[in-house]
Structure formats: C-alpha cells, structure tokens
Amino acid sequence: MPGANVLKEGPEASGDAVLVDIRTVSYTYEGERDPVLRNVSLRVGKGEFVLILGPSGCGKSTLLQLLNGTIPHTLKGTLTGEAFVCGRAVADTKVAVFATEVGMVFQDPDAQIVNTRVRDEVCFGLENLCRPAAEILERQREALAFVGLEGFGERSVFDLSGGQKQRVSIAAVLAAQPRLLVLDEPTANLDPAGMAEIFAVLERLNREAGTTIVMVEHRVDELAHLVSRVVMMDRGAVVFDGAPRAAFSRRRSAQAEELHDMPVSAWFPQASEFALALSDACGTVLNTGETPLDAAEAIAFGASRIGHARVPVAVPAVEAAPAGKPLLRVKDLSFGYDRRRPILQDINFELGEAGIVALCGRNGSGKTTLARLLMRINPPPRNAIWLGEKDVTTLEPREIASEIGYVFQNPDHQFVTDRVWDEIAYGLRVRGYADEAVKTSVSEMLHIVDLERYRDRSPFSLSLGERRRLSVATMLVLEPRLLVLDEPTIGQDHERAQQLMRLMVRLRERYGTIVLMITHDVRLVAEWAARVIVVSGGRLLFDGLPHAMFADPALLDEAGLLAPPVFSISSALAAGHPGGAVQPTLSVDALVAAIVRSREALR
Amino acid sequence: MSRAAAFQFRAGTSFFHRLDPLTRLVWVLGVSLLAFGAYIAWVQILITLGVLFTGLILARLSPIEILRGTWLFGLACISFWIIQTLSLPGHHVAFHVLGHPIYVESADYALASALRIYTIVLASLIFVRTTDPRELAIALVTQMRIPYRIAYAFFIALRIIPTIEDEIKTIRAAQAVRGVARKRSIAGRLGESSRFAMPLLVGSLRRASMMVMSMEARAFGAYPQRTFVDAPRMRASGIAVCLVMLFLLVGWYCALGLGYVHTVYVFTSETR
C-alpha cells in the first residue's frame, strides 16, 4: 500500500529531486554463481533522460528490473547494497506499489500486452489500482492522445502495426502518470518508421511532461541527441556515466558475452563515429564539446574540415552481371489467405548472383511471407516461384531445402537435438551422408562459426549470439545455394550483427552462397547489401542498389525506412561543395577518405 | 503475417456479438445439454440446423469461417457415422451395401451421435468467435462473483492459445526446414512432440514471465478487488435467450422423461 514503506535515508533520497539512487548494488540470480550486477551505483535526477548502453549480457536489463522491484521480488536472487527508487527502498517495496511511480515498457509488445482491445489495455493498470471508472476513462483518453493514438480505443491490438502496439504499451503505463519511465529496448522489433514514432513520443514526454526516462536501446542514431546522459556498462559494472558528447568522444572497449573484447564504438551514433574517424585521419583529437550527436551537427563538423579544392572523382566501374540462368525466379506472385485481402501482389524478381540481398519494408508488409513462400513453408501458387527450371510446387520440401537454407528469427525454433555437435550433424545425417563425411563437415563448420569449445553443450545453453551462429551453421553445413536470414539482428547489438555479416561474407566467398536478408537495420543494409528489394503493402516497391534507394526520399517514406546518417551527412557535404571530392556514400571510411583527399589537394 | 486461427475471437456487431458473454455461455451450455440428450437423428438434425442458423444469421459468420473451423471435426464425424452405421446391430433392414445389411436403427443412432459431436464443436466455434475472453472473464467476476485473479488466469489462458498455436506452427516449419519429416505413426508423433517441447517450453516460459512482469508492474493483484470500467450487463435480449434455452431444456428433458420422444421413435421405426 502506498505509504507503507518509510524512507530510510536523508532528504537526498526523498524521491523529489533524485528518483533513482542506487548504491554499490550487486545482484546474483537464484541458482547462478556469478553476479550479474557488480557494485553498481547510479543516481538519476528528476527530468533526466538516461540512455544505458553495453554489450548483450552486461546486466542492462537486470538493472532496469531493479527499478520497479521486479528484482528482487518477482525474480528472486541475492541483492546486496542499497537501492531507492522514487524515495522507496526497493528491497522493502513490492512491485505493485511502484505501479503509480514507475512505468515499465519491455522489448516485445506482443508479449507484454495483456488485453485484446486498445482501451482495455490502457485502463488495465488503473483498474487494478481501484480508481473510479470516470477517472480511468479520462486518463485513458489523455494517454492515448499523448502517444498519438486518439480514437484508437476501440481497435483490436491484433490490427495494429508494431510501432502502434508499442505506443499502446507506453500509453498503458502513462495512464498511471508515473514519474519514472523505464524502457528495455522498446524499438528492437520495429521498423525505422515505428522506431521514429516511439522516439518522438519519448522526446515529448521528457520535454513537455518532465517525465524522467531510463532506457536501454541499441539504435542510437536517432536517440543520441535526445538524451541528457549516457551510462555504459560492461560485465555488470558501470564503466562510464556522463554527458552524451563525452560518452561518444573517445573509443572504448567492453567484453562481449562470448568473453572477447569488442569496441564500444560499435553502438556509437554514426555521426559521432564519423567525427572520431575524421579526427583520427586528420591527426587531431576530437574535443568533447564538438562531438556531433546527429547528422546536422556532423554536417557542420565535416564542413569545417573539408577542403575546397576540386578533385576528380573516380567513377566506380559497374561490373556487368554475369550472364546465366538465375537460381530463383519469382514471377507474378500473388498470395493471401483471403482473396479480399492479399498479402502479396504481383511480385517479380530474380536471384542469381552470389552476394547479399536485403529484403526491406515496414512491419507487416509481407517480407516474411514472401521468404516463407520461397521455402514452401507457406503454400505458393503454381508457376509463380521457380527454383532453377522447376516450379517449387512440384518439388519435395527436402529438394527445396537442399538448395535453400532458412534461418528463422528465433534460433531456438530450429534446434532439434540436445548437443551442439549433433545439431550441425543433423541435416547431413538426414540426407544420408557417411559418418566420416559428417565428422569432417561438422568439425570444419564448428571452426568457421567459432563454436568448437561448445561442441558438447546443449544449444539452449548458449548466448543469443552463439545460438544465432549455430542456427546459421546448421543451414550452411548443407552448402545451400541460397540462404534466407529472417531478421538476423533483432535483439542483438550492432557489433554482434557485424560479426554475423562478416561470417556471411566468408561463406559467400567460400561457397558462392546468395544471402537474402530480411532486415530493418538500415546501417546493416548500407554496409553489407549489394542489392535491396523493398516490399510495401504487399507490392514490390523497389529492386536495385542501396545507394539508389537511400537517395529517394519518397521511396524511403513509403517504405517506412530512413537513410543511414552517413548518407545524409555525405549528401549534404557533397551538395555544399559541388565538384569536390565528397560524394554521397554509405561508408564512413569512404566519406572520411574523401574529406582527407579534399584537404590534401589544398596543400 | 500468418493466417488468423479459426478458434479466435473476432469483433463484430451482429445480434450474437451484442449479447453479454454470460448469455452466450448459457447458450453454448444449453445447446450442449440438448445435444447430449438427443439420440434420435431428426431431433439432432433440428438442433444442428438451429445452431447453424445462429452462426450464419445471428452471429453473421461466413460459411467459409464455419468450414475452416469445423471441417476436420466434420470429416471425423462422417467417418464415425459410417463406421457406426456399418457396425451397430439393428432389427429393420433399410438397404444392403455390398451384401451387408444397413439397419434403420443403427443408421439413425449413428447419425445422431455424429451430429451431436459436430453440433457441440460448431456451437463452441460460434461462442469463441463472438466472445472476447476478457469480457467473459469480467462477466464471471461481476455477474458470477468469481475472484478476479482466477477469472483473469482463465482469460490469459484463452488469450495465449492463438499465440502458442502460432508458435507451434513456426517451430514445425523451422524444423521441417531442417529436414524433420512429419510422422504419421503414434510413436513418430510422440517423437515429434518431444522435439517441439524444448523450443516451445523455452518460448512459452519467456512469454509467460514477460506477461507476469507486465501485469505486476501495473499493480495486478495488489488489491482484493479492482474496478471494471465497462462490465457487461445482461439486457432484455440476453434474458430472453436464457429463458428460451431454459424452456427448450426443460421441455426436451421432460419429453424424454415422460417417454414422448421414445414413442415417436418407436412409431417411426414401427411404420417401416
């Protein structure tokens, strides 16, 4: 009951000015040996917007769960140190008591939404708090209006997009008017348009309503300029706590879940990453105060360093596509469970050259349905999908699987044995390979995906990154000619996604595999994809080079995509210096090299 | 984007959708009790037609929706009807199939038994398609005085069924891609289930734990009572439906008890 927990400390922890006051807290989950949090101290003042960064498994989510008492009351374990949130001692205050003070929003909107109608979901918390019906309805209207969902009350949550569902989740906690909003990767499952919706709501909430926000998020490009403070964690400890410009002004490293060092700059905003790289190339030190946090600041930073000399631009030679029959042809493909509401309409494309092809589009645009039709997981119509010279509807699933590998979004879904070694061997055994050949192939694949040391472990005991690599390995060992990756970066930090893509490139070089990657991650597309296919509302909107896609604002708007910051920065710099060395580019290294060339030409 | 499950609530504005959930519960229980007591084909046919009328006209379900939800049970019922017709004994031969006598009594009883199963499945489909699990849970709390924690546990279980159904489909597809062939034998099906078990368990536990954290964070269970902003109430139309069901049930079982229906059956079979 409110008021039952008496404040233990002095005025500093009264909860008015300091909402979070954590002092040397360590926490070990029940049944575990090693602590997840180690001597963590953190103070968050009223009105702050705090971004917590760190590699997967570093304790970020655990720290958030401490902020409303989920730890130690729902998730049991050993907690030492002192933690006060909104003036209440966490160890003595039950989760329900925090309901009016702390709002929690989790990663997966589908897993946290309890009710089926929008209005019911927003009213749920206040109903539990026994507030009068009239007040509940009024607050419900206000909360929905605040997140831009006015008039959505009677809608079914099943009919909403991912971004809308997550805004409903935020409205559901806002209705209780919490002083502290805690969010754990709320945009991980969303397309860039959905992500922008959420960040816009959070900015308004912090700026206009003065709500204090503590948030874990990997997608920092659109967030870095909105936050007031950055906290970096590594192996359960806070290793940096300060202003965003200070956070992103120098390179650091942290230990990844797989126990190797990884650069913290992997999840820096690309604007800051560009400034760091340019300063290094120019032999200067990046001052904290001039560290850019968004594209506009990076453009100003770049413009102050760019040379004005005209440099002949080398036009990259366009390689002619090798003639030959495509591996896969999709011809006039339309599909839907209900004729009145087709999911896909008139889709046409071919896949033939080895390389990485990105399949992009909004949540619910039909990308996964399209990929599943290729594998006959969903039943395709006749004569619409051709694998070589054969209509896939005439092929057995095993025949398709020998040509196409499919890595599902959740790697756990694909595991069928209880040992890593057996997991990779499974597909080979099903296809009748001799024992000796199985041994050789599995050992080689374990080496490629760096999982040799876990060969006898259960697949389910590995970290998410390792499970993802294992699921890729189970497909690659069969040497498919086409590998489909469904959202390979969801729930993973940028560095882990980069590791996976480096693995894809190695495999492409080795086996000549075509990789079709369904993704929302525009930085990943910019860095790795040779071609992009965009689906919007079930129709093929674009099929071409990433550069051409990012240069078309109308296309990006329709597909719910955003250009990566480096493209916006380089485009603006190129426009400001026509005929100069800088051209629109998708690579930070290329942009830095162009600016350096423009400076050298001056000398 | 996956196909919506057949046994899943869809909002609507039909007469049946507008009834309160408790009335619909009374209806489905009433239909089931009527069907249980009906062992004569023509009575069972009337009940099935009545339920079909409710589904198509009063609940405005499309014939395709009904087919999608019941085709599997329909096939099972037809098989059941044929097997029982061929195997049950009787006195009056109606006709012969490949020299095997088909009796009036066995065909009649088999049809009634098969239709009984189909009618109950159809009524359940209509109930599930038109009833928001949350509204039913609230009705149980506000009209039947069931503790809200228990009612919500029931609601969450119903709410999560389509999600688990989707998860099973995804796991099956994911494992098929690995080369796991679907087995027809019972032993094969058991082996297949054991492969599903771990990924399904891991996924379900993760979802359940997230749902619990989400509910607790919003004070679920903090107080013995809670507010319901729009608790459903039984209106005149609901009372009328309940009275009709009560009348039919009492009438039907009285007729059975007094032997009227039996007399009709004997009369029908004796005229042959």
Interface residues (C-beta under 8 A of the other chain):
Chain A: Q65 N68 T70 T74 K94 V95 A96 V97 F98 A99 T100 V102 G103 M104 F106 D108 D110 A111 Q112 I113 V114 N115 T116 R117 D120 C123 F124 G125 L126 E127 N128 L129 C130 R131 P132 A133 I136 L137 S156 F158 A172 V173 A176 Y337 I343 G364 G366 T368 T369 R372 M375 I377 P397 R398 A401 G405 Y406 F408 N410 D412 H413 Q414 F415 V416 D418 Y426 G427 V430 R431 F460 T474 M475
Chain B: M1 R3 A4 F9 A11 D132 P133 R134 I156 R159 T163 T170 I171 A173 A174 Q175 A176 V177 R178 G179 V180 A181 R195 M198 P199 V202 G203 R206 R207 M210 M211 V212 M213 S214 M215 E216 A217 R218 A219 F220 G221 A222 Y223 Q225 R226 T227 F228 V229 D230
